[in-house]
Each structure stands twice: as structure tokens, then as C-alpha cells.
Amino acid sequence: MNYRLFAGIDVSKLKIDVVFFLAENPDNEFHELFENTDEGCSKMIAWINSLTGLLISDMLFCAEDTGLYTLPICTFFDDHGGNLWVENALRLKRSLGLKRGKSDKADAAEIANYGFLHRRKAVIFKLPGKTISKLKHLLSCRKQLVKQQTALKNTCGELEIFDKESAGFTLEIRESLIKEYDKKIDMVEAKLLAYVKEDDILEKQYYLVKSVHGIGSQTAMFIVVLTQGFTMFDDYRKFACYCGLAPFGNTSGTTLKGKPKVSHLANKRIKTLLTMCALNTIKKDNEFKRYYDRKIKEGKHHSAVLNVLRNKLVSRAFAAVLKDRPYEKDYHIAA
């Protein structure tokens, strides 16, 4: 699309700095400060319109992904049909080159310029469905509860070994909290399943992913949520790259000829879950175990073989959903 105006939005908790310029005159920039609310976004559009007379459909807004702080502008643009590009913070940072000093106005100007230079790669933001948003918050809550419970368990374990007599009372307190955390985690997991069952499409996708041998409930839930119901990734390879499972080359000229390696720029949470799934698959005799043993005998490294298994799990999960049928281990196509 041929946008006539490019705007950069630097988002903070309470305010948004906005800098825009017209495509025919990028050097003439306009700056203003607004509240980070729905009303503030309305005033922003009115301000730009009063200066340019352009429609919102002629404008491309680019903002840095700052999590919850970007929610008000995302909701506004989703409701009003504007073109908002929410870009990854690291990609933005690495594209800006050397910087001396910092200000919100300068950041907004650089974001606007980024949107102008990379306009052909712009990905217009679409607000996730209500169910996906609820599931994200629940998964985040569960992760936090498990982390806090693990910290308590570790403390209890150390005290019981080295100073049980003196720490008797505090041990009782911690153990009661651990039991309470168990109850809360169970409540969150029950709510996760309840929300999934409210959406027929998500429920079907969840059980299709779970039908793949080795993928458990939590991993299946994460895959459905991270793919936003398999709408964010149209190919399993793209999702594998997002998870940090895709190897990339490491060569340069005649001197650097390293082996392909996976990138650390990945969603580490889902990567960890898929690793646990892959490790579980090789504990019993099955096709994964036989494949793993064969490759190890051939001299392949444990991590490399495990990464292949993780990719197999992802590819089968996508195949099950895209073909709309549960994974069948012994499925054969009729001649």
C-alpha cells in the first residue's frame, strides 16, 4: 500500500510521543505529546488530520513493542481500522545504528523513519482474540506461581538438611504456602482448560496438537497461544525459527567456516518445553528412541539429535492442525 504519511510512536506508561512526516517531505517533522489512553489516541488522529487533512487509512504508524504499555494504542487502532505496525524492540534497536544520548522525541522520530524505510515489510497489527489474551495472562500467572513455589521448595529442602531444628516454625509456614501454591496452580490450569473449551476452534486445535506423541497439555496450550490459533505462522519452519530450533550458517570468507547453529534469539520458554517433550520421547522404546539411538551410534552430538526431535514434534503438531485430523503414528496413504 502507498502510504502518504509515516508516524513513529514512542510509548511509555502514561504518555506517547508522536512524530510524523509526509512521504513527499520526510525532512519536515511534526512532534506532539499525548496521553497513553483511548482519548489520547483520538486527539493524536485529530491533530494529524488538522495539519494534513489525510484519512487514517493513508497513514502508517509504527511503534515499539513494549508489552502492556502498547495495549491502549493497539486497542484504539483495532477499533478504528488504522494501520499500526508494532515492531520488535530488539529489531528496532539494532536498526538505529550508533546513538549518542536519548530522548523520547528522538526515539519517536527514529521509529517513524524506520517505518518509512521498511514500509514494504510492514506487518499491520491485529489484536488477538479475547480468549487468546485470557490464555496468555493465565500462562504467565502459572509460570510465576510455579517459579515462586519452586523457590520455596528449594529453601525448605536446604533447611531440612542443615537446620531443621531451628527452622521448624518457618518450615511449617513455607510448607503451608507450597500447598497453597498447589491449589492455585490447579485453579489456573482448570481455568485454562475452561477458556479453551469456550472456543470450539481453539479446543479442536488444542486436542489435535496434544494428539502428537510426546506433546503434553502445557506445551500444547503454549503452541496454540503463541501461534494465536495457528494464524501467526503458516508454516512449521517459521514457528521452529521463532522457537530457536532452526540452525543458521556461520561462515564468512575463507577463514570462518563454523557449523550451522541455532540462534539464541528465540522464545526460550517454548524451546524449554519442547526440549522436555523431546527428552520424554526417548525414555521408552518408540520411533523417536530408535532414531535417537541410531544417530548417536553414527557419532551425532546429543544436542543436534535432540534438536531434530524437537523439529519433528513441531512439524507433526502443525500437520495435525493444518490437515484437521489427529496425528496417527501408523497412518498409511492408500495406493
C-alpha positions, 0 to 999 in steps of 0.5 A: 500500500502507498502510504502518504504519511509515516508516524513513529510512536514512542510509548511509555506508561502514561504518555506517547510521543508522536512524530510524523512526516509526509512521504513527499517531505520526510525532512519536515517533522511534526512532534506532539505529546499525548496521553497513553489512553483511548482519548489520547489516541483520538486527539493524536488522529485529530491533530494529524488530520488538522495539519494534513487533512489525510484519512487514517487509512493513508497513514502508517504508524509504527511503534515499539513493542513494549508489552502492556504499555502498547495495549491502549494504542493497539486497542484504539487502532483495532477499533478504528481500522488504522494501520499500526505496525508494532515492531520488535524492540530488539529489531528496532534497536539494532536498526538505529545504528550508533546513538549518542544520548536519548530522548523520547522525541528522538526515539519517536522520530527514529521509529517513524523513519524506520517505518518509512524505510521498511514500509514494504515489510510492514506487518499491520497489527491485529489484536488477538482474540479475547480468549487468546489474551485470557490464555496468555495472562493465565500462562504467565500467572502459572509460570510465576506461581510455579517459579515462586513455589519452586523457590520455596521448595528449594529453601525448605529442602536446604533447611531440612538438611542443615537446620531443621531444628531451628527452622521448624516454625518457618518450615511449617509456614513455607510448607503451608504456602507450597500447598497453597501454591498447589491449589492455585496452580490447579485453579489456573490450569482448570481455568485454562482448560475452561477458556479453551473449551469456550472456543470450539476452534481453539479446543479442536486445535488444542486436542489435535496438537496434544494428539502428537506423541510426546506433546503434553497439555502445557506445551500444547496450550503454549503452541496454540497461544503463541501461534494465536490459533495457528494464524501467526505462522503458516508454516512449521519452519517459521514457528521452529525459527521463532522457537530457536530450533532452526540452525543458521550458517556461520561462515564468512570468507575463507577463514570462518567456516563454523557449523550451522547453529541455532540462534539464541534469539528465540522464545526460550520458554517454548524451546524449554518445553519442547526440549522436555517433550523431546527428552520424554520421547526417548525414555521408552522404546518408540520411533523417536528412541530408535532414531535417537539411538541410531544417530548417536551410534553414527557419532551425532552430538546429543544436542543436534539429535535432540534438536531434530526431535524437537523439529519433528514434534513441531512439524507433526503438531502443525500437520495435525492442525493444518490437515484437521485430523489427529496425528496417527503414528501408523497412518498409511496413504492408500495406493 
